[in-house]
C-alpha cells in the first residue's frame, strides 16, 4: 500500500538533486522518450535510486527521470513508465504522479503508443485524448483514500483539461500537423496481450477510438489531485477488429520512432507558446 510518507520520501530525494520547482510533469511512452534527451541543463535520476519507485522492465523505456528546461518551462519527465501488466499494483504504477505533484507539478503531459480502432485514423497519426474508458479491470484509487491529495469520490467527467486540448489542437494546425492530428477516446486495457478481433469490435462499439495499456491510471490519479492533464497518443498500428493484422512490440517502437519528429515538434511548441497559467490549478488559457 502506498502511503503519504512514501510519497514524501521519494519527493525529498528528487528535490535534493534539483534546483527550481518543476512546472510540468511529462510521462513519455513507448518509443517516445527521446524528447527527454533534448531537455536543457538536464539532471538524470535513475528510477532505481528513488525511494519506493518501481523499475521499468519494458523495451523502449529507459527508466529514468529527467529534470531541466524545455522551451522555457521547467519540466520533470519520466523517460519510461510502469504498467499494470508488469505485475505492479495500480498504486505503484501511479506512484510517480503523486511524487511529481508533491514536487510542484500542477500540470502533466502524458503520452503513449496505441492501436487505432477508428478506421479514419492511420499509423503515425497523433491523437489528442478527449476522454477515456477504463477497461483494465482495476482503478488506482481503490483502497484507503489519501485525503490530503484528493477527495474519496473524485469527479472524472473531465479528466483531460479542455483548455489544454483546444490549445494543443490549435498549435497542431498552426505548425502544419492538422492532417495527422486527431482527437478521440482512449481505452486502457490491462495487457500484456494484443487484443482479439472481437474484443476490438466491442471496444469500438463502446465508443473507443484507440486502445492501449497505460495512461488512464496516471491521468486518473492526476485528476484526483486536481492537476491539469494533456494526453497525446501516437498511433502505431490499426486495430480494426474485422481486418486485424498481427503486431509486435518491435513494430510498435518502429512506427513510434517515425512519428517522433512530429511528436516532439508538437510538444515543444505547446510548451513554448503556453502561458504559465495554462498549467496551473485553476489557471486558464490567455
C-alpha positions as YAML, in Angstrom:
chain: A
units: angstrom
residues:
- id: 1
  name: UNK
  ca: [0.00, 0.00, 0.00]
- id: 2
  name: UNK
  ca: [1.27, 3.46, -0.94]
- id: 3
  name: UNK
  ca: [1.40, 5.90, 1.98]
- id: 4
  name: UNK
  ca: [1.89, 9.63, 2.25]
- id: 5
  name: UNK
  ca: [5.27, 9.06, 3.94]
- id: 6
  name: UNK
  ca: [6.47, 7.03, 0.95]
- id: 7
  name: UNK
  ca: [5.48, 9.83, -1.40]
- id: 8
  name: UNK
  ca: [7.24, 12.41, 0.76]
- id: 9
  name: UNK
  ca: [10.44, 10.34, 0.98]
- id: 10
  name: UNK
  ca: [10.64, 9.91, -2.79]
- id: 11
  name: UNK
  ca: [9.91, 13.60, -3.39]
- id: 12
  name: UNK
  ca: [12.57, 14.63, -0.86]
- id: 13
  name: UNK
  ca: [15.20, 12.50, -2.62]
- id: 14
  name: UNK
  ca: [14.44, 14.02, -6.02]
- id: 15
  name: UNK
  ca: [14.20, 17.53, -4.56]
- id: 16
  name: UNK
  ca: [17.74, 17.17, -3.21]
- id: 17
  name: UNK
  ca: [19.01, 16.75, -6.79]
- id: 18
  name: UNK
  ca: [17.19, 19.64, -8.50]
- id: 19
  name: UNK
  ca: [17.19, 23.41, -8.18]
- id: 20
  name: UNK
  ca: [13.86, 25.02, -9.13]
- id: 21
  name: UNK
  ca: [10.36, 23.67, -8.70]
- id: 22
  name: UNK
  ca: [9.22, 21.86, -11.88]
- id: 23
  name: UNK
  ca: [6.13, 23.28, -13.58]
- id: 24
  name: UNK
  ca: [5.07, 20.45, -15.89]
- id: 25
  name: UNK
  ca: [5.31, 16.69, -15.40]
- id: 26
  name: UNK
  ca: [5.81, 14.57, -18.51]
- id: 27
  name: UNK
  ca: [5.32, 10.82, -18.96]
- id: 28
  name: UNK
  ca: [6.90, 9.63, -22.22]
- id: 29
  name: UNK
  ca: [5.63, 6.31, -23.56]
- id: 30
  name: UNK
  ca: [6.99, 3.56, -25.82]
- id: 31
  name: UNK
  ca: [9.48, 4.86, -28.36]
- id: 32
  name: UNK
  ca: [8.77, 8.49, -27.43]
- id: 33
  name: UNK
  ca: [11.30, 9.04, -24.67]
- id: 34
  name: UNK
  ca: [13.81, 10.74, -26.99]
- id: 35
  name: UNK
  ca: [12.19, 14.11, -26.24]
- id: 36
  name: UNK
  ca: [13.70, 13.97, -22.76]
- id: 37
  name: UNK
  ca: [17.17, 13.93, -24.36]
- id: 38
  name: UNK
  ca: [16.50, 17.48, -25.57]
- id: 39
  name: UNK
  ca: [15.93, 18.92, -22.09]
- id: 40
  name: UNK
  ca: [18.50, 21.63, -21.31]
- id: 41
  name: UNK
  ca: [20.81, 21.54, -18.26]
- id: 42
  name: UNK
  ca: [19.39, 18.10, -17.59]
- id: 43
  name: UNK
  ca: [19.60, 16.20, -14.32]
- id: 44
  name: UNK
  ca: [19.16, 12.43, -14.74]
- id: 45
  name: UNK
  ca: [17.85, 10.30, -11.87]
- id: 46
  name: UNK
  ca: [17.50, 6.55, -12.28]
- id: 47
  name: UNK
  ca: [14.20, 5.09, -11.11]
- id: 48
  name: UNK
  ca: [16.20, 2.53, -9.15]
- id: 49
  name: UNK
  ca: [17.70, 5.24, -6.93]
- id: 50
  name: UNK
  ca: [14.43, 6.90, -5.94]
- id: 51
  name: UNK
  ca: [12.96, 5.50, -2.70]
- id: 52
  name: UNK
  ca: [9.90, 3.29, -3.30]
- id: 53
  name: UNK
  ca: [9.97, 3.72, -7.10]
- id: 54
  name: UNK
  ca: [9.25, 0.62, -9.19]
- id: 55
  name: UNK
  ca: [11.64, -0.34, -12.00]
- id: 56
  name: UNK
  ca: [10.64, -0.21, -15.67]
- id: 57
  name: UNK
  ca: [11.05, -3.58, -17.41]
- id: 58
  name: UNK
  ca: [9.76, -2.83, -20.92]
- id: 59
  name: UNK
  ca: [11.86, -2.25, -24.07]
- id: 60
  name: UNK
  ca: [11.73, 1.36, -25.22]
- id: 61
  name: UNK
  ca: [11.54, 2.68, -21.65]
- id: 62
  name: UNK
  ca: [14.90, 3.97, -20.33]
- id: 63
  name: UNK
  ca: [13.76, 4.04, -16.74]
- id: 64
  name: UNK
  ca: [14.88, 7.44, -15.52]
- id: 65
  name: UNK
  ca: [13.65, 10.87, -14.53]
- id: 66
  name: UNK
  ca: [14.96, 13.85, -16.48]
- id: 67
  name: UNK
  ca: [14.71, 17.32, -14.97]
- id: 68
  name: UNK
  ca: [15.54, 20.61, -16.65]
- id: 69
  name: UNK
  ca: [14.28, 23.28, -19.02]
- id: 70
  name: UNK
  ca: [12.37, 22.67, -22.25]
- id: 71
  name: UNK
  ca: [11.09, 25.61, -24.29]
- id: 72
  name: UNK
  ca: [11.30, 27.90, -21.29]
- id: 73
  name: UNK
  ca: [9.40, 25.61, -18.92]
- id: 74
  name: UNK
  ca: [10.91, 23.67, -16.03]
- id: 75
  name: UNK
  ca: [9.88, 20.06, -16.64]
- id: 76
  name: UNK
  ca: [10.26, 16.74, -14.87]
- id: 77
  name: UNK
  ca: [9.99, 13.92, -17.40]
- id: 78
  name: UNK
  ca: [9.62, 10.20, -16.91]
- id: 79
  name: UNK
  ca: [11.67, 8.56, -19.66]
- id: 80
  name: UNK
  ca: [9.66, 5.38, -19.49]
- id: 81
  name: UNK
  ca: [6.81, 4.34, -17.22]
- id: 82
  name: UNK
  ca: [5.35, 1.44, -15.26]
- id: 83
  name: UNK
  ca: [2.47, -0.76, -16.36]
- id: 84
  name: UNK
  ca: [-0.15, -2.84, -14.58]
- id: 85
  name: UNK
  ca: [0.81, -5.84, -16.74]
- id: 86
  name: UNK
  ca: [4.34, -5.81, -15.32]
- id: 87
  name: UNK
  ca: [2.87, -7.08, -12.07]
- id: 88
  name: UNK
  ca: [2.77, -3.76, -10.23]
- id: 89
  name: UNK
  ca: [-0.33, -2.62, -8.40]
- id: 90
  name: UNK
  ca: [-2.23, 0.34, -9.79]
- id: 91
  name: UNK
  ca: [-1.00, 2.37, -6.81]
- id: 92
  name: UNK
  ca: [2.62, 1.52, -7.69]
- id: 93
  name: UNK
  ca: [2.05, 2.35, -11.36]
- id: 94
  name: UNK
  ca: [0.80, 5.82, -10.43]
- id: 95
  name: UNK
  ca: [3.19, 6.48, -7.55]
- id: 96
  name: UNK
  ca: [5.44, 8.77, -9.65]
- id: 97
  name: UNK
  ca: [2.49, 11.03, -10.45]
- id: 98
  name: UNK
  ca: [1.93, 11.55, -6.73]
- id: 99
  name: UNK
  ca: [5.62, 12.33, -6.30]
- id: 100
  name: UNK
  ca: [5.78, 14.78, -9.21]
- id: 101
  name: UNK
  ca: [2.75, 16.57, -7.81]
- id: 102
  name: UNK
  ca: [4.48, 16.84, -4.41]
- id: 103
  name: UNK
  ca: [7.50, 18.39, -6.14]
- id: 104
  name: UNK
  ca: [5.32, 21.18, -7.51]
- id: 105
  name: UNK
  ca: [3.98, 19.99, -10.88]
- id: 106
  name: UNK
  ca: [0.44, 21.28, -11.34]
- id: 107
  name: UNK
  ca: [0.15, 20.16, -14.97]
- id: 108
  name: UNK
  ca: [1.02, 16.90, -16.73]
- id: 109
  name: UNK
  ca: [1.57, 15.78, -20.32]
- id: 110
  name: UNK
  ca: [1.07, 12.03, -20.64]
- id: 111
  name: UNK
  ca: [1.86, 10.17, -23.87]
- id: 112
  name: UNK
  ca: [1.53, 6.64, -25.17]
- id: 113
  name: UNK
  ca: [1.76, 4.38, -28.19]
- id: 114
  name: UNK
  ca: [-1.56, 2.78, -29.13]
- id: 115
  name: UNK
  ca: [-3.59, 0.91, -31.74]
- id: 116
  name: UNK
  ca: [-6.41, 2.62, -33.63]
- id: 117
  name: UNK
  ca: [-9.88, 1.14, -33.97]
- id: 118
  name: UNK
  ca: [-11.20, 4.24, -35.72]
- id: 119
  name: UNK
  ca: [-10.80, 3.45, -39.46]
- id: 120
  name: UNK
  ca: [-10.29, 7.13, -40.29]
- id: 121
  name: UNK
  ca: [-7.00, 7.09, -38.35]
- id: 122
  name: UNK
  ca: [-3.69, 5.78, -39.69]
- id: 123
  name: UNK
  ca: [-0.34, 4.66, -38.24]
- id: 124
  name: UNK
  ca: [1.83, 7.65, -37.47]
- id: 125
  name: UNK
  ca: [-1.08, 9.93, -36.55]
- id: 126
  name: UNK
  ca: [-1.09, 11.71, -33.20]
- id: 127
  name: UNK
  ca: [-4.31, 11.93, -31.19]
- id: 128
  name: UNK
  ca: [-5.26, 14.43, -28.50]
- id: 129
  name: UNK
  ca: [-7.15, 12.46, -25.86]
- id: 130
  name: UNK
  ca: [-10.61, 13.92, -25.24]
- id: 131
  name: UNK
  ca: [-11.75, 11.24, -22.81]
- id: 132
  name: UNK
  ca: [-11.03, 7.67, -21.77]
- id: 133
  name: UNK
  ca: [-12.59, 4.33, -20.95]
- id: 134
  name: UNK
  ca: [-11.04, 2.21, -18.21]
- id: 135
  name: UNK
  ca: [-11.15, -1.45, -19.23]
- id: 136
  name: UNK
  ca: [-8.16, -2.52, -17.12]
- id: 137
  name: UNK
  ca: [-10.34, -4.17, -14.50]
- id: 138
  name: UNK
  ca: [-8.87, -2.06, -11.72]
- id: 139
  name: UNK
  ca: [-8.54, 1.52, -10.50]
- id: 140
  name: UNK
  ca: [-5.59, 3.30, -8.84]
- id: 141
  name: UNK
  ca: [-7.90, 4.91, -6.28]
- id: 142
  name: UNK
  ca: [-9.01, 1.60, -4.75]
- id: 143
  name: UNK
  ca: [-8.17, 1.23, -1.07]
- id: 144
  name: UNK
  ca: [-7.75, 3.88, 1.63]
- id: 145
  name: UNK
  ca: [-8.04, 7.40, 0.23]
- id: 146
  name: UNK
  ca: [-5.10, 9.78, 0.56]
- id: 147
  name: UNK
  ca: [-7.25, 12.59, 1.95]
- id: 148
  name: UNK
  ca: [-4.51, 15.22, 1.72]
- id: 149
  name: UNK
  ca: [-4.25, 14.62, -2.03]
- id: 150
  name: UNK
  ca: [-7.87, 14.47, -3.12]
- id: 151
  name: UNK
  ca: [-11.47, 13.51, -2.31]
- id: 152
  name: UNK
  ca: [-12.75, 9.98, -1.72]
- id: 153
  name: UNK
  ca: [-15.09, 10.26, -4.73]
- id: 154
  name: UNK
  ca: [-13.40, 12.47, -7.36]
- id: 155
  name: UNK
  ca: [-15.33, 13.64, -10.41]
- id: 156
  name: UNK
  ca: [-13.95, 12.19, -13.65]
- id: 157
  name: UNK
  ca: [-16.29, 13.98, -16.07]
- id: 158
  name: UNK
  ca: [-13.33, 15.98, -17.45]
- id: 159
  name: UNK
  ca: [-10.02, 14.22, -16.84]
- id: 160
  name: UNK
  ca: [-8.23, 15.85, -19.79]
- id: 161
  name: UNK
  ca: [-8.31, 19.61, -19.40]
- id: 162
  name: UNK
  ca: [-10.49, 21.29, -22.01]
- id: 163
  name: UNK
  ca: [-8.27, 24.36, -22.38]
- id: 164
  name: UNK
  ca: [-5.16, 22.22, -22.92]
- id: 165
  name: UNK
  ca: [-6.92, 20.04, -25.51]
- id: 166
  name: UNK
  ca: [-8.09, 23.04, -27.51]
- id: 167
  name: UNK
  ca: [-4.69, 24.71, -27.21]
- id: 168
  name: UNK
  ca: [-2.90, 21.58, -28.45]
- id: 169
  name: UNK
  ca: [-5.19, 21.28, -31.47]
- id: 170
  name: UNK
  ca: [-4.65, 24.95, -32.34]
- id: 171
  name: UNK
  ca: [-0.89, 24.51, -32.09]
- id: 172
  name: UNK
  ca: [-1.04, 21.43, -34.32]
- id: 173
  name: UNK
  ca: [-2.91, 23.33, -37.01]
- id: 174
  name: UNK
  ca: [-0.53, 26.27, -36.80]
- id: 175
  name: UNK
  ca: [2.59, 24.13, -37.29]
- id: 176
  name: UNK
  ca: [1.10, 22.21, -40.21]
- id: 177
  name: UNK
  ca: [0.10, 18.97, -38.45]
- id: 178
  name: UNK
  ca: [-3.64, 19.30, -38.98]
- id: 179
  name: UNK
  ca: [-3.85, 16.32, -41.39]
- id: 180
  name: UNK
  ca: [-2.08, 13.99, -38.94]
- id: 181
  name: UNK
  ca: [-3.55, 15.28, -35.67]
- id: 182
  name: UNK
  ca: [-6.76, 13.65, -34.45]
- id: 183
  name: UNK
  ca: [-8.79, 13.75, -31.28]
- id: 184
  name: UNK
  ca: [-10.75, 10.96, -29.66]
- id: 185
  name: UNK
  ca: [-11.34, 8.48, -26.84]
- id: 186
  name: UNK
  ca: [-8.54, 6.30, -25.46]
- id: 187
  name: UNK
  ca: [-9.37, 2.93, -23.92]
- id: 188
  name: UNK
  ca: [-6.97, 1.30, -21.46]
- id: 189
  name: UNK
  ca: [-6.79, -2.49, -21.11]
- id: 190
  name: UNK
  ca: [-4.59, -4.45, -18.76]
- id: 191
  name: UNK
  ca: [-2.41, -6.16, -21.38]
- id: 192
  name: UNK
  ca: [0.11, -7.57, -21.99]
- id: 193
  name: UNK
  ca: [-1.63, -9.29, -24.93]
- id: 194
  name: UNK
  ca: [-2.64, -7.50, -28.10]
- id: 195
  name: UNK
  ca: [-6.38, -7.86, -28.35]
- id: 196
  name: UNK
  ca: [-8.58, -10.31, -30.24]
- id: 197
  name: UNK
  ca: [-10.68, -9.04, -33.13]
- id: 198
  name: UNK
  ca: [-13.98, -9.50, -31.29]
- id: 199
  name: UNK
  ca: [-12.64, -7.52, -28.33]
- id: 200
  name: UNK
  ca: [-11.63, -4.66, -30.60]
- id: 201
  name: UNK
  ca: [-15.06, -4.57, -32.21]
- id: 202
  name: UNK
  ca: [-16.61, -4.48, -28.73]
- id: 203
  name: UNK
  ca: [-14.41, -1.57, -27.63]
- id: 204
  name: UNK
  ca: [-15.15, 0.38, -30.82]
- id: 205
  name: UNK
  ca: [-18.87, -0.21, -30.26]
- id: 206
  name: UNK
  ca: [-18.42, 1.20, -26.75]
- id: 207
  name: UNK
  ca: [-17.12, 4.44, -28.24]
- id: 208
  name: UNK
  ca: [-13.36, 3.99, -28.20]
- id: 209
  name: UNK
  ca: [-11.10, 5.31, -30.97]
- id: 210
  name: UNK
  ca: [-7.80, 3.82, -29.79]
- id: 211
  name: UNK
  ca: [-6.62, 1.18, -27.33]
- id: 212
  name: UNK
  ca: [-3.50, 0.88, -25.19]
- id: 213
  name: UNK
  ca: [-2.13, -0.40, -21.90]
- id: 214
  name: UNK
  ca: [-1.34, 2.78, -19.97]
- id: 215
  name: UNK
  ca: [-2.22, 6.47, -19.42]
- id: 216
  name: UNK
  ca: [-5.65, 6.06, -17.79]
- id: 217
  name: UNK
  ca: [-4.23, 5.16, -14.35]
- id: 218
  name: UNK
  ca: [-1.81, 8.12, -14.37]
- id: 219
  name: UNK
  ca: [-4.45, 10.53, -15.65]
- id: 220
  name: UNK
  ca: [-6.94, 9.33, -13.04]
- id: 221
  name: UNK
  ca: [-4.51, 9.97, -10.18]
- id: 222
  name: UNK
  ca: [-3.52, 13.36, -11.61]
- id: 223
  name: UNK
  ca: [-7.18, 14.35, -11.79]
- id: 224
  name: UNK
  ca: [-7.68, 13.10, -8.20]
- id: 225
  name: UNK
  ca: [-5.09, 15.69, -7.14]
- id: 226
  name: UNK
  ca: [-6.56, 18.46, -9.29]
- id: 227
  name: UNK
  ca: [-3.72, 18.53, -11.82]
- id: 228
  name: UNK
  ca: [-4.17, 19.82, -15.37]
- id: 229
  name: UNK
  ca: [-3.79, 16.91, -17.83]
- id: 230
  name: UNK
  ca: [-2.97, 16.79, -21.54]
- id: 231
  name: UNK
  ca: [-2.91, 13.33, -23.14]
- id: 232
  name: UNK
  ca: [-1.36, 12.60, -26.54]
- id: 233
  name: UNK
  ca: [-1.39, 9.18, -28.24]
- id: 234
  name: UNK
  ca: [0.89, 8.04, -31.05]
- id: 235
  name: UNK
  ca: [-0.99, 5.60, -33.28]
- id: 236
  name: UNK
  ca: [1.37, 2.79, -34.22]
- id: 237
  name: UNK
  ca: [-1.00, 0.25, -35.81]
- id: 238
  name: UNK
  ca: [-4.56, -0.30, -36.96]
- id: 239
  name: UNK
  ca: [-6.59, -2.42, -34.56]
- id: 240
  name: UNK
  ca: [-9.78, -2.75, -36.62]
- id: 241
  name: UNK
  ca: [-11.37, -6.00, -35.45]
- id: 242
  name: UNK
  ca: [-12.77, -7.10, -38.81]
- id: 243
  name: UNK
  ca: [-9.38, -6.89, -40.54]
- id: 244
  name: UNK
  ca: [-6.86, -7.16, -37.71]
- id: 245
  name: UNK
  ca: [-3.25, -7.98, -38.57]
- id: 246
  name: UNK
  ca: [-0.67, -9.25, -36.12]
- id: 247
  name: UNK
  ca: [1.60, -6.72, -34.40]
- id: 248
  name: UNK
  ca: [4.75, -6.99, -32.30]
- id: 249
  name: UNK
  ca: [6.21, -4.61, -29.70]
- id: 250
  name: UNK
  ca: [9.19, -4.07, -32.00]
- id: 251
  name: UNK
  ca: [6.86, -2.86, -34.74]
- id: 252
  name: UNK
  ca: [5.17, -0.51, -32.28]
- id: 253
  name: UNK
  ca: [8.55, 1.01, -31.39]
- id: 254
  name: UNK
  ca: [9.46, 1.32, -35.08]
- id: 255
  name: UNK
  ca: [6.32, 3.26, -36.02]
- id: 256
  name: UNK
  ca: [6.59, 5.45, -32.91]
- id: 257
  name: UNK
  ca: [10.15, 6.29, -33.95]
- id: 258
  name: UNK
  ca: [8.97, 7.50, -37.36]
- id: 259
  name: UNK
  ca: [6.40, 9.76, -35.72]
- id: 260
  name: UNK
  ca: [8.91, 11.21, -33.23]
- id: 261
  name: UNK
  ca: [9.81, 14.37, -35.19]
- id: 262
  name: UNK
  ca: [6.16, 15.49, -35.35]
- id: 263
  name: UNK
  ca: [5.51, 14.41, -31.78]
- id: 264
  name: UNK
  ca: [8.50, 16.34, -30.47]
- id: 265
  name: UNK
  ca: [7.64, 19.41, -32.56]
- id: 266
  name: UNK
  ca: [4.09, 19.44, -31.20]
- id: 267
  name: UNK
  ca: [5.11, 19.08, -27.55]
- id: 268
  name: UNK
  ca: [7.86, 21.67, -27.83]
- id: 269
  name: UNK
  ca: [5.55, 24.21, -29.46]
- id: 270
  name: UNK
  ca: [2.85, 23.60, -26.86]
- id: 271
  name: UNK
  ca: [5.35, 24.30, -24.09]
- id: 272
  name: UNK
  ca: [6.87, 27.29, -25.88]
- id: 273
  name: UNK
  ca: [3.58, 29.07, -26.58]
- id: 274
  name: UNK
  ca: [1.64, 28.26, -23.42]
- id: 275
  name: UNK
  ca: [1.31, 30.76, -20.61]
- id: 276
  name: UNK
  ca: [2.25, 29.55, -17.16]
- id: 277
  name: UNK
  ca: [-1.39, 29.93, -16.06]
- id: 278
  name: UNK
  ca: [-2.46, 27.24, -18.54]
- id: 279
  name: UNK
  ca: [-0.66, 24.59, -16.46]
- id: 280
  name: UNK
  ca: [-1.59, 25.87, -13.01]
- id: 281
  name: UNK
  ca: [-4.51, 24.57, -10.97]
- id: 282
  name: UNK
  ca: [-7.39, 26.92, -11.55]
- id: 283
  name: UNK
  ca: [-5.48, 28.72, -14.31]
- id: 284
  name: UNK
  ca: [-6.99, 29.32, -17.74]
- id: 285
  name: UNK
  ca: [-5.56, 29.94, -21.17]
- id: 286
  name: UNK
  ca: [-4.98, 33.51, -22.25]
...
